[in-house]
Amino acid sequence: MEQRPSEDNVIYANFGARRRVAGPAETGETPAPPPGLSTPAQRLLLAALRGTDSARAKRGERYAKEGNVLEVTARSGGFDGVVAGSQNEPFTVSIQLPRRDAEDVQRALELMARSSGAVERARRGEFDEEVLSLLLAPEDGGIRFYCTCPDNARTAVCKHAVAVAHKAAEQIDADAAVLFSLRNLSLPMIEQGVRNQAAAVARENSAEGSEFFWSGRALPELPRPKLAPMVDDSDLDLLHRAMQTVSFTNIDQMRAVADIEDLYDELTRS
């Protein structure tokens, strides 16, 4: 009886024994990314999922969750990753974004300067479509995946690349500055660039005949400061020191602090 390898045990001798689908075009389905990711993170991960089949997508997601991805590094124009697979040596994965020149980056800054509150929204991982297309890639593609593994389905994204895409998407979702670093930018550079562009935009708005001369552009959102109860937002060490001056023992001091917390809770209870 022929011994059939497990789906994760990839060896050179097994390739060609079974027909492999090349991607969702043959299976009729595109695996869905995890919910809750920011739009840039979703776009990167979807680029990998759209180029593979459901089996590779599931194995790649499992690799990401189980710690097979040893390293993921953001660089100019993409990500590099190292994945422990079924071979003795780990595989190297490269995610390559579409090429962008200085004019493309400048165009992204100009668009952000013309969009109210764009920098603050960018901090939250929110981008207008054209800006995201310039900084990352268009929604319909352009991101390429390469891996040193022996997967012979050349038109498909392998499970190792899917695993690295998951981790790269997590990095972008956790910190939007990672997205800027892919184009050799940083948040301070973005802010300065937008300020420089904003001066030119203001002159255009005030020019005679401008469509924004009377109506102006949309105002940015009001600040949304973090709210926290006063006691929780205070330095409890200072409060304890203050109570020491009117307390005879440590127990009296702790009771005084507890009474203040209870009083505050009672006064602010809705």
PyRosetta script that sets phi, psi and omega in degrees:
from pyrosetta import init, pose_from_sequence

init()
pose = pose_from_sequence("MEQRPSEDNVIYANFGARRRVAGPAETGETPAPPPGLSTPAQRLLLAALRGTDSARAKRGERYAKEGNVLEVTARSGGFDGVVAGSQNEPFTVSIQLPRRDAEDVQRALELMARSSGAVERARRGEFDEEVLSLLLAPEDGGIRFYCTCPDNARTAVCKHAVAVAHKAAEQIDADAAVLFSLRNLSLPMIEQGVRNQAAAVARENSAEGSEFFWSGRALPELPRPKLAPMVDDSDLDLLHRAMQTVSFTNIDQMRAVADIEDLYDELTRS")
pose.set_psi(1, 135.9)
pose.set_omega(1, 179.4)
pose.set_phi(2, -71.9)
pose.set_psi(2, 130.3)
pose.set_omega(2, 178.0)
pose.set_phi(3, -85.0)
pose.set_psi(3, 120.3)
pose.set_omega(3, -176.8)
pose.set_phi(4, -96.5)
pose.set_psi(4, 131.2)
pose.set_omega(4, -178.0)
pose.set_phi(5, -72.8)
pose.set_psi(5, 155.8)
pose.set_omega(5, 173.9)
pose.set_phi(6, -69.2)
pose.set_psi(6, 162.5)
pose.set_omega(6, -174.7)
pose.set_phi(7, -66.5)
pose.set_psi(7, -22.1)
pose.set_omega(7, -179.1)
pose.set_phi(8, -96.4)
pose.set_psi(8, -9.7)
pose.set_omega(8, -177.5)
pose.set_phi(9, -91.9)
pose.set_psi(9, 87.3)
pose.set_omega(9, -176.2)
pose.set_phi(10, -92.0)
pose.set_psi(10, 116.0)
pose.set_omega(10, 174.6)
pose.set_phi(11, -129.6)
pose.set_psi(11, 156.3)
pose.set_omega(11, -174.5)
pose.set_phi(12, -60.1)
pose.set_psi(12, -36.7)
pose.set_omega(12, -174.7)
pose.set_phi(13, -66.5)
pose.set_psi(13, -22.7)
pose.set_omega(13, -176.2)
pose.set_phi(14, -84.7)
pose.set_psi(14, -13.5)
pose.set_omega(14, -174.8)
pose.set_phi(15, -70.9)
pose.set_psi(15, 136.9)
pose.set_omega(15, -179.4)
pose.set_phi(16, 92.5)
pose.set_psi(16, -10.5)
pose.set_omega(16, -179.5)
pose.set_phi(17, -69.7)
pose.set_psi(17, -32.6)
pose.set_omega(17, 179.0)
pose.set_phi(18, -130.4)
pose.set_psi(18, 150.3)
pose.set_omega(18, 178.1)
pose.set_phi(19, -76.7)
pose.set_psi(19, 132.9)
pose.set_omega(19, 179.1)
pose.set_phi(20, -110.4)
pose.set_psi(20, 139.0)
pose.set_omega(20, 176.8)
pose.set_phi(21, -74.2)
pose.set_psi(21, 151.6)
pose.set_omega(21, -175.1)
pose.set_phi(22, -91.1)
pose.set_psi(22, -11.5)
pose.set_omega(22, -179.7)
pose.set_phi(23, 160.4)
pose.set_psi(23, -172.4)
pose.set_omega(23, -176.4)
pose.set_phi(24, -64.5)
pose.set_psi(24, -19.3)
pose.set_omega(24, 177.4)
pose.set_phi(25, -61.5)
pose.set_psi(25, -30.5)
pose.set_omega(25, 179.5)
pose.set_phi(26, -90.3)
pose.set_psi(26, -28.2)
pose.set_omega(26, -179.8)
pose.set_phi(27, -92.4)
pose.set_psi(27, -16.6)
pose.set_omega(27, 178.9)
pose.set_phi(28, 77.8)
pose.set_psi(28, 17.6)
pose.set_omega(28, -178.3)
pose.set_phi(29, -146.3)
pose.set_psi(29, 151.4)
pose.set_omega(29, 173.9)
pose.set_phi(30, -120.9)
pose.set_psi(30, 119.8)
pose.set_omega(30, 179.0)
pose.set_phi(31, -57.9)
pose.set_psi(31, 143.9)
pose.set_omega(31, -178.2)
pose.set_phi(32, -89.5)
pose.set_psi(32, 143.2)
pose.set_omega(32, 176.3)
pose.set_phi(33, -75.2)
pose.set_psi(33, 161.9)
pose.set_omega(33, 176.9)
pose.set_phi(34, -59.6)
pose.set_psi(34, 145.6)
pose.set_omega(34, 179.9)
pose.set_phi(35, -71.6)
pose.set_psi(35, 156.6)
pose.set_omega(35, 173.3)
pose.set_phi(36, 90.9)
pose.set_psi(36, -5.1)
pose.set_omega(36, 179.3)
pose.set_phi(37, -74.2)
pose.set_psi(37, 150.3)
pose.set_omega(37, 174.6)
pose.set_phi(38, -66.1)
pose.set_psi(38, 162.5)
pose.set_omega(38, -177.7)
pose.set_phi(39, -59.1)
pose.set_psi(39, -45.5)
pose.set_omega(39, 177.5)
pose.set_phi(40, -60.3)
pose.set_psi(40, -41.7)
pose.set_omega(40, -180.0)
pose.set_phi(41, -64.8)
pose.set_psi(41, -41.9)
pose.set_omega(41, 177.9)
pose.set_phi(42, -61.8)
pose.set_psi(42, -42.2)
pose.set_omega(42, -177.3)
pose.set_phi(43, -63.4)
pose.set_psi(43, -41.8)
pose.set_omega(43, 178.9)
pose.set_phi(44, -64.2)
pose.set_psi(44, -46.9)
pose.set_omega(44, -177.6)
pose.set_phi(45, -67.6)
pose.set_psi(45, -39.5)
pose.set_omega(45, 179.2)
pose.set_phi(46, -63.3)
pose.set_psi(46, -32.1)
pose.set_omega(46, 177.8)
pose.set_phi(47, -60.1)
pose.set_psi(47, -37.5)
pose.set_omega(47, 177.1)
pose.set_phi(48, -73.8)
pose.set_psi(48, -43.9)
pose.set_omega(48, -175.8)
pose.set_phi(49, -67.7)
pose.set_psi(49, -33.2)
pose.set_omega(49, 178.8)
pose.set_phi(50, -71.8)
pose.set_psi(50, -17.4)
pose.set_omega(50, -179.2)
pose.set_phi(51, -99.4)
pose.set_psi(51, 11.6)
pose.set_omega(51, -177.6)
pose.set_phi(52, -138.1)
pose.set_psi(52, -177.4)
pose.set_omega(52, 177.7)
pose.set_phi(53, -106.3)
pose.set_psi(53, 171.3)
pose.set_omega(53, -174.4)
pose.set_phi(54, -64.1)
pose.set_psi(54, -33.5)
pose.set_omega(54, -179.1)
pose.set_phi(55, -66.5)
pose.set_psi(55, -48.2)
pose.set_omega(55, 178.5)
pose.set_phi(56, -64.5)
pose.set_psi(56, -37.5)
pose.set_omega(56, 179.8)
pose.set_phi(57, -61.6)
pose.set_psi(57, -43.6)
pose.set_omega(57, -179.1)
pose.set_phi(58, -67.3)
pose.set_psi(58, -41.6)
pose.set_omega(58, -180.0)
pose.set_phi(59, -67.9)
pose.set_psi(59, -37.9)
pose.set_omega(59, 178.0)
pose.set_phi(60, -64.1)
pose.set_psi(60, -41.6)
pose.set_omega(60, 177.7)
pose.set_phi(61, -63.9)
pose.set_psi(61, -39.3)
pose.set_omega(61, 178.6)
pose.set_phi(62, -66.0)
pose.set_psi(62, -40.2)
pose.set_omega(62, 176.7)
pose.set_phi(63, -58.1)
pose.set_psi(63, -42.5)
pose.set_omega(63, -179.1)
pose.set_phi(64, -64.9)
pose.set_psi(64, -40.9)
pose.set_omega(64, -177.0)
pose.set_phi(65, -73.8)
pose.set_psi(65, -32.0)
pose.set_omega(65, -172.9)
pose.set_phi(66, -92.8)
pose.set_psi(66, 4.9)
pose.set_omega(66, 173.7)
pose.set_phi(67, 88.4)
pose.set_psi(67, 16.2)
pose.set_omega(67, 177.8)
pose.set_phi(68, -71.5)
pose.set_psi(68, -21.6)
pose.set_omega(68, 178.0)
pose.set_phi(69, -80.5)
pose.set_psi(69, 109.8)
pose.set_omega(69, -174.2)
pose.set_phi(70, -84.0)
pose.set_psi(70, -27.5)
pose.set_omega(70, -175.6)
pose.set_phi(71, -161.5)
pose.set_psi(71, 138.8)
pose.set_omega(71, 172.3)
pose.set_phi(72, -137.5)
pose.set_psi(72, 123.5)
pose.set_omega(72, -177.0)
pose.set_phi(73, -126.0)
pose.set_psi(73, 126.7)
pose.set_omega(73, 174.5)
pose.set_phi(74, -79.7)
pose.set_psi(74, 138.3)
pose.set_omega(74, 179.0)
pose.set_phi(75, -141.1)
pose.set_psi(75, 176.7)
pose.set_omega(75, 177.3)
pose.set_phi(76, -63.6)
pose.set_psi(76, 116.5)
pose.set_omega(76, 177.1)
pose.set_phi(77, 89.4)
pose.set_psi(77, 5.5)
pose.set_omega(77, 177.5)
pose.set_phi(78, 161.0)
pose.set_psi(78, -156.4)
pose.set_omega(78, -178.9)
pose.set_phi(79, -130.9)
pose.set_psi(79, 150.3)
pose.set_omega(79, 170.4)
pose.set_phi(80, -120.6)
pose.set_psi(80, 138.8)
pose.set_omega(80, -179.1)
pose.set_phi(81, -139.7)
pose.set_psi(81, 158.3)
pose.set_omega(81, 177.2)
pose.set_phi(82, -126.1)
pose.set_psi(82, 128.9)
pose.set_omega(82, -174.8)
pose.set_phi(83, -128.7)
pose.set_psi(83, 131.3)
pose.set_omega(83, 174.4)
pose.set_phi(84, -81.4)
pose.set_psi(84, 119.1)
pose.set_omega(84, -179.0)
pose.set_phi(85, -114.5)
pose.set_psi(85, -144.9)
pose.set_omega(85, -176.6)
pose.set_phi(86, -89.7)
pose.set_psi(86, -7.1)
pose.set_omega(86, 178.4)
pose.set_phi(87, -91.4)
pose.set_psi(87, 169.0)
pose.set_omega(87, 179.9)
pose.set_phi(88, -65.8)
pose.set_psi(88, -39.1)
pose.set_omega(88, -179.6)
pose.set_phi(89, -98.4)
pose.set_psi(89, 141.1)
pose.set_omega(89, 178.0)
pose.set_phi(90, -66.6)
pose.set_psi(90, 158.3)
pose.set_omega(90, 179.1)
pose.set_phi(91, -94.8)
pose.set_psi(91, 150.1)
pose.set_omega(91, 179.1)
pose.set_phi(92, -106.2)
pose.set_psi(92, 130.1)
pose.set_omega(92, -178.3)
pose.set_phi(93, -116.9)
pose.set_psi(93, 140.7)
pose.set_omega(93, 175.8)
pose.set_phi(94, -127.6)
pose.set_psi(94, 129.8)
pose.set_omega(94, 173.9)
pose.set_phi(95, -109.4)
pose.set_psi(95, 119.8)
pose.set_omega(95, -174.8)
pose.set_phi(96, -113.6)
pose.set_psi(96, 121.4)
pose.set_omega(96, 177.2)
pose.set_phi(97, -82.8)
pose.set_psi(97, 162.6)
pose.set_omega(97, 174.4)
pose.set_phi(98, -60.0)
pose.set_psi(98, 145.9)
pose.set_omega(98, -178.7)
pose.set_phi(99, -68.0)
pose.set_psi(99, 139.6)
pose.set_omega(99, 175.5)
pose.set_phi(100, -132.5)
pose.set_psi(100, 136.6)
pose.set_omega(100, 177.8)
pose.set_phi(101, -101.2)
pose.set_psi(101, -178.0)
pose.set_omega(101, -176.3)
pose.set_phi(102, -61.1)
pose.set_psi(102, -34.2)
pose.set_omega(102, 179.6)
pose.set_phi(103, -66.6)
pose.set_psi(103, -37.2)
pose.set_omega(103, 177.8)
pose.set_phi(104, -64.3)
pose.set_psi(104, -44.7)
pose.set_omega(104, 179.4)
pose.set_phi(105, -64.0)
pose.set_psi(105, -41.3)
pose.set_omega(105, 178.5)
pose.set_phi(106, -63.3)
pose.set_psi(106, -37.1)
pose.set_omega(106, 178.0)
pose.set_phi(107, -64.0)
pose.set_psi(107, -39.6)
pose.set_omega(107, 177.8)
pose.set_phi(108, -62.4)
pose.set_psi(108, -42.9)
pose.set_omega(108, 178.3)
pose.set_phi(109, -63.7)
pose.set_psi(109, -40.3)
pose.set_omega(109, 179.4)
pose.set_phi(110, -63.4)
pose.set_psi(110, -42.2)
pose.set_omega(110, 179.2)
pose.set_phi(111, -64.7)
pose.set_psi(111, -39.0)
pose.set_omega(111, 178.9)
pose.set_phi(112, -66.9)
pose.set_psi(112, -36.3)
pose.set_omega(112, 178.7)
pose.set_phi(113, -65.3)
pose.set_psi(113, -29.7)
pose.set_omega(113, -178.9)
pose.set_phi(114, -87.1)
pose.set_psi(114, -6.4)
pose.set_omega(114, -179.2)
pose.set_phi(115, -108.2)
pose.set_psi(115, 122.2)
pose.set_omega(115, -175.5)
pose.set_phi(116, -62.2)
pose.set_psi(116, 131.2)
pose.set_omega(116, 176.6)
pose.set_phi(117, 67.4)
pose.set_psi(117, 22.5)
pose.set_omega(117, -174.3)
pose.set_phi(118, -64.4)
pose.set_psi(118, -38.3)
pose.set_omega(118, -177.7)
pose.set_phi(119, -67.0)
pose.set_psi(119, -44.7)
pose.set_omega(119, 179.6)
pose.set_phi(120, -64.7)
pose.set_psi(120, -39.5)
pose.set_omega(120, 177.2)
pose.set_phi(121, -66.4)
pose.set_psi(121, -35.0)
pose.set_omega(121, 178.4)
pose.set_phi(122, -63.5)
pose.set_psi(122, -36.0)
pose.set_omega(122, 177.0)
pose.set_phi(123, -60.1)
pose.set_psi(123, -29.4)
pose.set_omega(123, 179.5)
pose.set_phi(124, -91.8)
pose.set_psi(124, 5.5)
pose.set_omega(124, 179.2)
pose.set_phi(125, 80.7)
pose.set_psi(125, 23.6)
pose.set_omega(125, -179.5)
pose.set_phi(126, -111.1)
pose.set_psi(126, 127.0)
pose.set_omega(126, -176.3)
pose.set_phi(127, -137.9)
pose.set_psi(127, 146.8)
pose.set_omega(127, 169.3)
pose.set_phi(128, -67.0)
pose.set_psi(128, 154.4)
pose.set_omega(128, -172.6)
pose.set_phi(129, -57.6)
pose.set_psi(129, -46.8)
pose.set_omega(129, -176.4)
pose.set_phi(130, -66.1)
pose.set_psi(130, -37.6)
pose.set_omega(130, 177.9)
pose.set_phi(131, -64.3)
pose.set_psi(131, -44.4)
pose.set_omega(131, 179.8)
pose.set_phi(132, -64.3)
pose.set_psi(132, -37.3)
pose.set_omega(132, 178.1)
pose.set_phi(133, -63.7)
pose.set_psi(133, -35.8)
pose.set_omega(133, 179.9)
pose.set_phi(134, -76.8)
pose.set_psi(134, -41.8)
pose.set_omega(134, -177.1)
pose.set_phi(135, -77.8)
pose.set_psi(135, -32.8)
pose.set_omega(135, -178.3)
pose.set_phi(136, -115.7)
pose.set_psi(136, -81.8)
pose.set_omega(136, 179.8)
pose.set_phi(137, -172.3)
pose.set_psi(137, 158.0)
pose.set_omega(137, 174.9)
pose.set_phi(138, -63.7)
pose.set_psi(138, 159.0)
pose.set_omega(138, -178.3)
pose.set_phi(139, -64.1)
pose.set_psi(139, -29.9)
pose.set_omega(139, -175.1)
pose.set_phi(140, -88.1)
pose.set_psi(140, 9.1)
pose.set_omega(140, 172.7)
pose.set_phi(141, 134.5)
pose.set_psi(141, -165.9)
pose.set_omega(141, 180.0)
pose.set_phi(142, 112.6)
pose.set_psi(142, -16.2)
pose.set_omega(142, 179.2)
pose.set_phi(143, -90.2)
pose.set_psi(143, 131.7)
pose.set_omega(143, -177.6)
pose.set_phi(144, -117.2)
pose.set_psi(144, 149.6)
pose.set_omega(144, -176.5)
pose.set_phi(145, -125.5)
pose.set_psi(145, 135.6)
pose.set_omega(145, 179.9)
pose.set_phi(146, -132.0)
pose.set_psi(146, 144.0)
pose.set_omega(146, 179.2)
pose.set_phi(147, -146.7)
pose.set_psi(147, 148.2)
pose.set_omega(147, 180.0)
pose.set_phi(148, -86.6)
pose.set_psi(148, 4.7)
pose.set_omega(148, 179.6)
pose.set_phi(149, -72.7)
pose.set_psi(149, 162.7)
pose.set_omega(149, -177.1)
pose.set_phi(150, -88.4)
pose.set_psi(150, 21.8)
pose.set_omega(150, 178.0)
pose.set_phi(151, -60.0)
pose.set_psi(151, 120.4)
pose.set_omega(151, -173.0)
pose.set_phi(152, -91.0)
pose.set_psi(152, 3.2)
pose.set_omega(152, 175.1)
pose.set_phi(153, -84.3)
pose.set_psi(153, 86.5)
pose.set_omega(153, -167.6)
pose.set_phi(154, -63.8)
pose.set_psi(154, -27.0)
pose.set_omega(154, -177.8)
pose.set_phi(155, -87.2)
pose.set_psi(155, -2.0)
pose.set_omega(155, -177.4)
pose.set_phi(156, -106.0)
pose.set_psi(156, 152.0)
pose.set_omega(156, 172.3)
pose.set_phi(157, -82.9)
pose.set_psi(157, 125.6)
pose.set_omega(157, -175.8)
pose.set_phi(158, -75.8)
pose.set_psi(158, 169.7)
pose.set_omega(158, -177.6)
pose.set_phi(159, -65.3)
pose.set_psi(159, -30.6)
pose.set_omega(159, 180.0)
pose.set_phi(160, -67.9)
pose.set_psi(160, -41.0)
pose.set_omega(160, 177.5)
pose.set_phi(161, -66.4)
pose.set_psi(161, -37.1)
pose.set_omega(161, 176.7)
pose.set_phi(162, -62.4)
pose.set_psi(162, -42.2)
pose.set_omega(162, 179.9)
pose.set_phi(163, -61.8)
pose.set_psi(163, -44.8)
pose.set_omega(163, 179.0)
pose.set_phi(164, -65.9)
pose.set_psi(164, -37.1)
pose.set_omega(164, 177.3)
pose.set_phi(165, -61.3)
pose.set_psi(165, -38.4)
pose.set_omega(165, 176.4)
pose.set_phi(166, -59.9)
pose.set_psi(166, -47.5)
pose.set_omega(166, -177.8)
pose.set_phi(167, -69.6)
pose.set_psi(167, -37.3)
pose.set_omega(167, 177.7)
pose.set_phi(168, -65.3)
pose.set_psi(168, -40.0)
pose.set_omega(168, 177.6)
pose.set_phi(169, -63.5)
pose.set_psi(169, -37.9)
pose.set_omega(169, 177.2)
pose.set_phi(170, -62.9)
pose.set_psi(170, -38.8)
pose.set_omega(170, 178.7)
pose.set_phi(171, -64.1)
pose.set_psi(171, -44.9)
pose.set_omega(171, 179.4)
pose.set_phi(172, -64.9)
pose.set_psi(172, -40.0)
pose.set_omega(172, -178.7)
pose.set_phi(173, -66.1)
pose.set_psi(173, -35.7)
pose.set_omega(173, -178.2)
pose.set_phi(174, -76.7)
pose.set_psi(174, -28.9)
pose.set_omega(174, -175.9)
pose.set_phi(175, -151.8)
pose.set_psi(175, 110.1)
pose.set_omega(175, -178.6)
pose.set_phi(176, -63.6)
pose.set_psi(176, -19.8)
pose.set_omega(176, 178.8)
pose.set_phi(177, -61.7)
pose.set_psi(177, -25.2)
pose.set_omega(177, 177.4)
pose.set_phi(178, -61.4)
pose.set_psi(178, -39.5)
pose.set_omega(178, 179.2)
pose.set_phi(179, -61.6)
pose.set_psi(179, -42.1)
pose.set_omega(179, 179.0)
pose.set_phi(180, -65.4)
pose.set_psi(180, -36.8)
pose.set_omega(180, -178.1)
pose.set_phi(181, -63.9)
pose.set_psi(181, -23.4)
pose.set_omega(181, 178.8)
pose.set_phi(182, -67.0)
pose.set_psi(182, -19.3)
pose.set_omega(182, 177.5)
pose.set_phi(183, -115.8)
pose.set_psi(183, 26.1)
pose.set_omega(183, 178.3)
pose.set_phi(184, 59.4)
pose.set_psi(184, 37.4)
pose.set_omega(184, 178.7)
pose.set_phi(185, -119.9)
pose.set_psi(185, 165.0)
pose.set_omega(185, 173.1)
pose.set_phi(186, -138.2)
pose.set_psi(186, 166.4)
pose.set_omega(186, 179.8)
pose.set_phi(187, -60.0)
pose.set_psi(187, -44.0)
pose.set_omega(187, 176.2)
pose.set_phi(188, -60.0)
pose.set_psi(188, -38.9)
pose.set_omega(188, 177.5)
pose.set_phi(189, -64.9)
pose.set_psi(189, -39.1)
pose.set_omega(189, 178.3)
pose.set_phi(190, -63.0)
pose.set_psi(190, -46.7)
pose.set_omega(190, -178.9)
pose.set_phi(191, -61.3)
pose.set_psi(191, -44.0)
pose.set_omega(191, 179.8)
pose.set_phi(192, -66.3)
pose.set_psi(192, -41.7)
pose.set_omega(192, 178.7)
pose.set_phi(193, -62.7)
pose.set_psi(193, -41.0)
pose.set_omega(193, 178.6)
pose.set_phi(194, -66.5)
pose.set_psi(194, -39.0)
pose.set_omega(194, 177.5)
pose.set_phi(195, -62.7)
pose.set_psi(195, -41.9)
pose.set_omega(195, 178.5)
pose.set_phi(196, -63.1)
pose.set_psi(196, -41.6)
pose.set_omega(196, 179.6)
pose.set_phi(197, -71.0)
pose.set_psi(197, -31.9)
pose.set_omega(197, -176.5)
pose.set_phi(198, -62.8)
pose.set_psi(198, -33.7)
pose.set_omega(198, 178.6)
pose.set_phi(199, -62.7)
pose.set_psi(199, -43.1)
pose.set_omega(199, 178.4)
pose.set_phi(200, -66.7)
pose.set_psi(200, -37.8)
pose.set_omega(200, 178.9)
pose.set_phi(201, -64.8)
pose.set_psi(201, -40.2)
pose.set_omega(201, 179.1)
pose.set_phi(202, -62.0)
pose.set_psi(202, -40.1)
pose.set_omega(202, 178.1)
pose.set_phi(203, -64.4)
pose.set_psi(203, -39.6)
pose.set_omega(203, 178.2)
pose.set_phi(204, -65.0)
pose.set_psi(204, -40.5)
pose.set_omega(204, -178.6)
pose.set_phi(205, -64.4)
pose.set_psi(205, -35.5)
pose.set_omega(205, -176.4)
pose.set_phi(206, -87.2)
pose.set_psi(206, -5.3)
pose.set_omega(206, -179.0)
pose.set_phi(207, -69.7)
pose.set_psi(207, 146.2)
pose.set_omega(207, 178.9)
pose.set_phi(208, -61.6)
pose.set_psi(208, 132.5)
pose.set_omega(208, -179.6)
pose.set_phi(209, 91.1)
pose.set_psi(209, -5.2)
pose.set_omega(209, 179.3)
pose.set_phi(210, -69.0)
pose.set_psi(210, 139.9)
pose.set_omega(210, 178.9)
pose.set_phi(211, -65.7)
pose.set_psi(211, -17.8)
pose.set_omega(211, -178.9)
pose.set_phi(212, -101.3)
pose.set_psi(212, 7.0)
pose.set_omega(212, -174.5)
pose.set_phi(213, -60.7)
pose.set_psi(213, -45.7)
pose.set_omega(213, -178.0)
pose.set_phi(214, -94.7)
pose.set_psi(214, -40.3)
pose.set_omega(214, -174.1)
pose.set_phi(215, -85.2)
pose.set_psi(215, -26.4)
pose.set_omega(215, -177.3)
pose.set_phi(216, 70.0)
pose.set_psi(216, -178.3)
pose.set_omega(216, 177.6)
pose.set_phi(217, -100.8)
pose.set_psi(217, 169.8)
pose.set_omega(217, 179.8)
pose.set_phi(218, -62.6)
pose.set_psi(218, 139.4)
pose.set_omega(218, 178.4)
pose.set_phi(219, -77.5)
pose.set_psi(219, 150.7)
pose.set_omega(219, 176.8)
pose.set_phi(220, -67.8)
pose.set_psi(220, 161.2)
pose.set_omega(220, 178.2)
pose.set_phi(221, -66.3)
pose.set_psi(221, 151.6)
pose.set_omega(221, 174.7)
pose.set_phi(222, -67.5)
pose.set_psi(222, 150.2)
pose.set_omega(222, 178.6)
pose.set_phi(223, -58.9)
pose.set_psi(223, 146.6)
pose.set_omega(223, 178.4)
pose.set_phi(224, -119.2)
pose.set_psi(224, 80.7)
pose.set_omega(224, -176.9)
pose.set_phi(225, -67.1)
pose.set_psi(225, 151.0)
pose.set_omega(225, 177.3)
pose.set_phi(226, -72.2)
pose.set_psi(226, 128.3)
pose.set_omega(226, -179.8)
pose.set_phi(227, -98.9)
pose.set_psi(227, 137.8)
pose.set_omega(227, 178.5)
pose.set_phi(228, -152.2)
pose.set_psi(228, 144.6)
pose.set_omega(228, 176.1)
pose.set_phi(229, -56.1)
pose.set_psi(229, 145.7)
pose.set_omega(229, -175.2)
pose.set_phi(230, -57.1)
pose.set_psi(230, -44.2)
pose.set_omega(230, -177.5)
pose.set_phi(231, -64.5)
pose.set_psi(231, -42.2)
pose.set_omega(231, 179.8)
pose.set_phi(232, -66.5)
pose.set_psi(232, -28.4)
pose.set_omega(232, -176.3)
pose.set_phi(233, -93.3)
pose.set_psi(233, 4.2)
pose.set_omega(233, -177.8)
pose.set_phi(234, -101.4)
pose.set_psi(234, 164.8)
pose.set_omega(234, 177.3)
pose.set_phi(235, -85.1)
pose.set_psi(235, 105.8)
pose.set_omega(235, -176.3)
pose.set_phi(236, -67.0)
pose.set_psi(236, -25.8)
pose.set_omega(236, 176.8)
pose.set_phi(237, -62.6)
pose.set_psi(237, -41.4)
pose.set_omega(237, 178.0)
pose.set_phi(238, -66.1)
pose.set_psi(238, -36.9)
pose.set_omega(238, 178.5)
pose.set_phi(239, -64.7)
pose.set_psi(239, -41.8)
pose.set_omega(239, 178.2)
pose.set_phi(240, -64.1)
pose.set_psi(240, -39.5)
pose.set_omega(240, 177.9)
pose.set_phi(241, -63.5)
pose.set_psi(241, -40.0)
pose.set_omega(241, 178.7)
pose.set_phi(242, -63.0)
pose.set_psi(242, -39.5)
pose.set_omega(242, -179.2)
pose.set_phi(243, -71.8)
pose.set_psi(243, -22.8)
pose.set_omega(243, 177.3)
pose.set_phi(244, -62.6)
pose.set_psi(244, -31.1)
pose.set_omega(244, -177.1)
pose.set_phi(245, -71.0)
pose.set_psi(245, -17.8)
pose.set_omega(245, -178.7)
pose.set_phi(246, -121.6)
pose.set_psi(246, 13.2)
pose.set_omega(246, -178.4)
pose.set_phi(247, -119.2)
pose.set_psi(247, 143.6)
pose.set_omega(247, 179.4)
pose.set_phi(248, -85.2)
pose.set_psi(248, -33.8)
pose.set_omega(248, -177.4)
pose.set_phi(249, -133.1)
pose.set_psi(249, 168.9)
pose.set_omega(249, 176.7)
pose.set_phi(250, -63.2)
pose.set_psi(250, -33.8)
pose.set_omega(250, 178.8)
pose.set_phi(251, -65.4)
pose.set_psi(251, -42.0)
pose.set_omega(251, 176.7)
pose.set_phi(252, -60.5)
pose.set_psi(252, -40.9)
pose.set_omega(252, -179.7)
pose.set_phi(253, -62.3)
pose.set_psi(253, -46.7)
pose.set_omega(253, -178.7)
pose.set_phi(254, -64.8)
pose.set_psi(254, -37.9)
pose.set_omega(254, 178.2)
pose.set_phi(255, -66.0)
pose.set_psi(255, -37.5)
pose.set_omega(255, -179.8)
pose.set_phi(256, -64.7)
pose.set_psi(256, -44.0)
pose.set_omega(256, 178.0)
pose.set_phi(257, -63.5)
pose.set_psi(257, -43.6)
pose.set_omega(257, 178.9)
pose.set_phi(258, -61.9)
pose.set_psi(258, -39.2)
pose.set_omega(258, 178.9)
pose.set_phi(259, -64.4)
pose.set_psi(259, -39.5)
pose.set_omega(259, 178.1)
pose.set_phi(260, -63.4)
pose.set_psi(260, -43.4)
pose.set_omega(260, 179.2)
pose.set_phi(261, -63.4)
pose.set_psi(261, -41.7)
pose.set_omega(261, 178.9)
pose.set_phi(262, -65.3)
pose.set_psi(262, -40.6)
pose.set_omega(262, 179.8)
pose.set_phi(263, -63.7)
pose.set_psi(263, -45.1)
pose.set_omega(263, 179.7)
pose.set_phi(264, -61.5)
pose.set_psi(264, -44.4)
pose.set_omega(264, 179.9)
pose.set_phi(265, -61.1)
pose.set_psi(265, -39.0)
pose.set_omega(265, -179.5)
pose.set_phi(266, -68.6)
pose.set_psi(266, -39.8)
pose.set_omega(266, -178.1)
pose.set_phi(267, -73.0)
pose.set_psi(267, -28.4)
pose.set_omega(267, -176.0)
pose.set_phi(268, -103.0)
pose.set_psi(268, 1.9)
pose.set_omega(268, -179.8)
pose.set_phi(269, -67.7)
pose.set_psi(269, 130.0)
pose.set_omega(269, -178.2)
pose.set_phi(270, -84.1)
pose.dump_pdb("model.pdb")
